[in-house]
Amino acid sequence: MTAYSLGSLLYEGKAKRVYATDQPDLVAVEYKDDATAFNALKKAQLAGKGEMNCQIATRLFELLEREGIPTHFIALQQPNWMLVKPVRIVPVEVVVRNIAFGSLCKQMPIEPGTALEPPLLDLYYKDDAYGDPLLTDARLERLALLTPEQRLELERLAFAVNESLRRFFAGIQLQLVDFKIELGFNAEGRLVVADEISPDTCRLWDLQVADAQDRILDKDRFRQDLGGVVEAYGEVLKRVQGACPSPRIHG
């Protein structure tokens, strides 16, 4: 891969900064140490979190690619930086649930821990100003965010990601409770997995631990003030590194 120069800041979110480069087909993403919850009403700085999430995400993106699921990932650039293909993000947060937990149990009469077979797919309009509302079919159609064909492709990709990740995490003694992903259209108009896949975006329970709090190895440790957030992310990274080859590195 040829050398590149960092350009202007394109976007800053809760956990990442996205920069242009002097190459039109290359975007640089910096993973921050910021931790947020409840639409950024709760905030903290957790040293090393950005690097761990970046390291986890690079390996999981490559895992998906090996299984034929397209992503925006190109290469790891620094411990907390990755290079990706530019995409036009669809403003829809895609959530797949394998086990009922969290907000779902506050919105439906279903007990936490209930297995969901088949997995439940929820779509949310990604806009903090509106509180990321749940999208019905009629609302999605009204917003004209996706064609019917693109909606079907989004669902196909979401369930393919779930199957791949659920199988992989089970192999390293982690239970994938649920996760959220974002998708975008690349330069060829193809829908691909973008953003990140990490303990910030996945609920992960340690299958080797019975205690309902101690088994949590994801952002819920921050949401629920359980402590040990960095240690939990580090445990996930250690297991992912042990099961995945080293990712592509720029330069």
C-alpha positions as CSV (number, residue, x, y, z in Angstrom):
1,M,0.0,0.0,0.0
2,T,1.3,3.4,-0.9
3,A,2.1,6.1,1.6
4,Y,-0.6,8.7,2.4
5,S,-1.0,12.0,4.1
6,L,-3.6,12.7,6.7
7,G,-6.2,15.3,5.7
8,S,-9.1,17.1,7.3
9,L,-11.3,15.8,10.0
10,L,-14.5,14.5,8.4
11,Y,-16.4,13.4,11.4
12,E,-16.1,13.0,15.1
13,G,-18.3,10.6,17.0
14,K,-18.5,9.4,20.5
15,A,-15.7,6.9,20.1
16,K,-13.9,7.7,16.9
17,R,-12.5,10.4,14.7
18,V,-12.6,10.0,10.9
19,Y,-10.1,11.8,8.7
20,A,-9.7,12.3,4.9
21,T,-6.4,11.5,3.3
22,D,-4.7,12.6,0.1
23,Q,-6.0,9.4,-1.5
24,P,-9.7,9.5,-2.5
25,D,-10.1,5.8,-1.8
26,L,-8.6,5.9,1.7
27,V,-10.0,7.1,5.0
28,A,-8.2,7.0,8.4
29,V,-10.1,6.2,11.6
30,E,-8.8,7.0,15.1
31,Y,-10.2,5.1,18.0
32,K,-10.6,7.3,21.1
33,D,-10.4,6.4,24.8
34,D,-13.7,8.1,25.4
35,A,-16.5,6.0,27.0
36,T,-20.1,7.2,26.7
37,A,-23.5,5.8,27.6
38,F,-27.1,6.9,27.5
39,N,-26.6,9.1,24.4
40,A,-23.4,10.6,25.9
41,L,-25.2,11.7,29.1
42,K,-22.6,9.6,30.9
43,K,-18.9,10.1,29.9
44,A,-15.4,9.0,31.0
45,Q,-11.9,8.5,29.7
46,L,-10.6,4.9,29.9
47,A,-6.9,4.7,29.1
48,G,-6.2,2.1,26.4
49,K,-9.9,1.5,25.4
50,G,-9.5,2.9,21.9
51,E,-6.5,0.8,21.1
52,M,-8.1,-2.4,22.4
53,N,-11.3,-1.7,20.4
54,C,-9.3,-1.0,17.3
55,Q,-7.3,-4.2,17.7
56,I,-10.4,-6.2,18.2
57,A,-12.3,-4.6,15.3
58,T,-9.5,-5.2,12.8
59,R,-9.5,-8.9,13.5
60,L,-13.2,-9.2,13.4
61,F,-13.5,-7.3,10.2
62,E,-11.0,-9.7,8.7
63,L,-12.9,-12.7,10.1
64,L,-16.0,-11.5,8.3
65,E,-14.1,-11.0,5.1
66,R,-12.8,-14.5,5.2
67,E,-16.4,-15.7,5.4
68,G,-17.4,-13.7,2.4
69,I,-19.0,-10.7,4.2
70,P,-17.8,-7.4,2.8
71,T,-16.5,-4.7,5.1
72,H,-14.9,-1.3,4.7
73,F,-11.6,-2.4,6.4
74,I,-8.3,-2.0,4.6
75,A,-5.5,-2.3,7.1
76,L,-4.3,-1.5,10.7
77,Q,-2.2,1.7,10.6
78,Q,-1.2,2.2,14.2
79,P,-2.4,0.5,17.4
80,N,-5.5,2.7,17.6
81,W,-5.8,3.7,13.9
82,M,-7.2,1.8,11.0
83,L,-7.5,2.6,7.3
84,V,-10.8,2.0,5.6
85,K,-12.6,2.5,2.3
86,P,-14.8,5.6,2.2
87,V,-18.5,4.6,2.5
88,R,-21.8,6.5,2.6
89,I,-23.2,5.4,5.9
90,V,-26.9,4.4,6.0
91,P,-28.4,6.3,9.0
92,V,-29.9,3.1,10.4
93,E,-28.5,1.3,13.4
94,V,-28.9,-2.4,12.9
95,V,-29.3,-4.5,16.1
96,V,-29.4,-8.3,16.2
97,R,-30.4,-9.9,19.5
98,N,-29.8,-13.6,20.4
99,I,-30.7,-13.3,24.0
100,A,-33.3,-10.8,25.5
101,F,-31.5,-8.2,27.6
102,G,-31.3,-4.5,28.2
103,S,-33.7,-2.1,26.5
104,L,-35.7,-5.0,24.9
105,C,-36.8,-6.2,28.3
106,K,-38.0,-2.7,29.2
107,Q,-40.1,-2.4,26.0
108,M,-41.6,-5.9,25.8
109,P,-42.9,-8.4,28.4
110,I,-40.0,-10.8,28.1
111,E,-37.6,-12.0,30.8
112,P,-33.9,-11.1,30.6
113,G,-31.9,-14.0,29.5
114,T,-34.6,-15.5,27.3
115,A,-33.1,-17.1,24.2
116,L,-34.5,-15.6,21.0
117,E,-34.9,-18.2,18.2
118,P,-34.7,-17.0,15.5
119,P,-32.6,-14.0,16.4
120,L,-34.5,-10.7,16.6
121,L,-33.5,-7.9,14.2
122,D,-34.3,-4.3,15.1
123,L,-33.6,-1.2,13.0
124,Y,-33.3,2.3,14.6
125,Y,-33.1,5.7,13.0
126,K,-29.6,6.9,13.8
127,D,-30.1,10.4,15.1
128,D,-29.4,11.5,18.7
129,A,-31.7,14.5,18.3
130,Y,-34.6,12.1,18.0
131,G,-33.3,9.6,20.5
132,D,-32.5,6.9,17.9
133,P,-36.2,5.7,17.6
134,L,-37.2,2.2,16.5
135,L,-38.1,2.1,12.9
136,T,-41.3,0.4,11.7
137,D,-41.6,-0.8,8.1
138,A,-43.8,2.2,7.4
139,R,-41.4,4.7,9.0
140,L,-38.5,3.2,7.1
141,E,-40.4,3.5,3.8
142,R,-41.5,7.1,4.6
143,L,-37.8,8.1,5.3
144,A,-36.8,6.5,2.0
145,L,-33.5,5.5,3.4
146,L,-33.3,2.2,1.6
147,T,-35.0,0.6,-1.4
148,P,-36.8,-2.7,-0.8
149,E,-33.9,-4.6,-2.4
150,Q,-31.4,-2.7,-0.2
151,R,-33.5,-3.5,2.9
152,L,-33.3,-7.2,2.1
153,E,-29.6,-7.0,1.5
154,L,-29.1,-5.2,4.9
155,E,-31.1,-7.9,6.7
156,R,-29.1,-10.7,4.9
157,L,-25.8,-9.1,5.9
158,A,-27.0,-8.6,9.5
159,F,-27.9,-12.2,10.0
160,A,-24.7,-13.4,8.2
161,V,-22.7,-11.2,10.6
162,N,-24.6,-12.7,13.5
163,E,-24.0,-16.2,12.5
164,S,-20.3,-15.6,11.9
165,L,-19.7,-13.7,15.1
166,R,-21.8,-16.0,17.3
167,R,-19.9,-19.1,16.1
168,F,-16.6,-17.4,16.5
169,F,-17.2,-16.0,20.0
170,A,-18.6,-19.4,21.2
171,G,-15.3,-20.9,20.2
172,I,-13.5,-18.5,22.6
173,Q,-16.0,-19.1,25.4
174,L,-17.9,-15.9,24.9
175,Q,-21.7,-15.6,24.4
176,L,-22.8,-13.1,21.9
177,V,-26.0,-11.7,23.5
178,D,-26.6,-8.9,21.0
179,F,-24.8,-6.4,18.9
180,K,-25.2,-3.3,16.7
181,I,-23.6,-2.5,13.4
182,E,-23.7,0.2,10.8
183,L,-23.6,-0.4,7.1
184,G,-22.7,1.8,4.2
185,F,-22.4,1.9,0.4
186,N,-18.9,1.8,-1.0
187,A,-17.8,3.5,-4.2
188,E,-19.2,0.6,-6.3
189,G,-22.6,1.0,-4.6
190,R,-22.2,-2.2,-2.6
191,L,-23.6,-2.4,0.9
192,V,-20.7,-3.3,3.4
193,V,-20.2,-3.6,7.1
194,A,-18.6,-0.4,8.5
195,D,-18.0,1.5,11.7
196,E,-16.7,-1.0,14.3
197,I,-17.3,-4.3,16.0
198,S,-16.0,-4.3,19.6
199,P,-17.1,-4.6,23.2
200,D,-18.5,-1.1,22.8
201,T,-21.0,-2.5,20.2
202,C,-21.5,-6.1,21.3
203,R,-22.9,-7.6,24.5
204,L,-20.5,-10.4,25.5
205,W,-20.8,-12.8,28.4
206,D,-18.0,-15.0,29.6
207,L,-19.3,-18.6,29.3
208,Q,-16.8,-19.7,32.0
209,V,-18.4,-17.5,34.7
210,A,-21.8,-18.0,36.3
211,D,-22.2,-14.8,38.2
212,A,-24.6,-12.4,36.3
213,Q,-22.3,-9.4,36.8
214,D,-18.9,-10.9,36.7
215,R,-19.5,-12.6,33.4
216,I,-20.1,-9.2,31.6
217,L,-17.2,-8.3,29.3
218,D,-18.6,-5.4,27.5
219,K,-19.8,-1.8,27.7
220,D,-22.5,-2.8,30.3
221,R,-19.7,-2.7,32.9
222,F,-19.5,1.1,32.2
223,R,-23.3,1.6,31.9
224,Q,-23.9,-0.2,35.2
225,D,-20.9,1.1,37.2
226,L,-19.5,-2.4,37.7
227,G,-15.9,-1.3,37.3
228,G,-13.2,-3.3,35.5
229,V,-14.1,-2.0,32.1
230,V,-10.6,-1.9,30.8
231,E,-9.8,-5.3,32.2
232,A,-12.9,-6.8,30.6
233,Y,-12.0,-5.3,27.2
234,G,-8.5,-6.6,27.6
235,E,-9.8,-10.1,28.3
236,V,-11.9,-10.0,25.1
237,L,-8.8,-8.8,23.1
238,K,-6.7,-11.6,24.5
239,R,-9.1,-14.2,23.4
240,V,-9.7,-12.7,20.0
241,Q,-5.9,-12.4,19.4
242,G,-5.5,-16.0,20.4
243,A,-8.0,-17.2,17.8
244,C,-7.3,-14.8,14.9
245,P,-4.2,-14.1,12.8
246,S,-2.5,-10.8,13.1
247,P,-4.3,-8.2,10.9
248,R,-3.0,-6.6,7.7
249,I,-0.8,-3.6,8.7
250,H,-0.2,-0.6,6.5
251,G,3.4,0.0,5.6
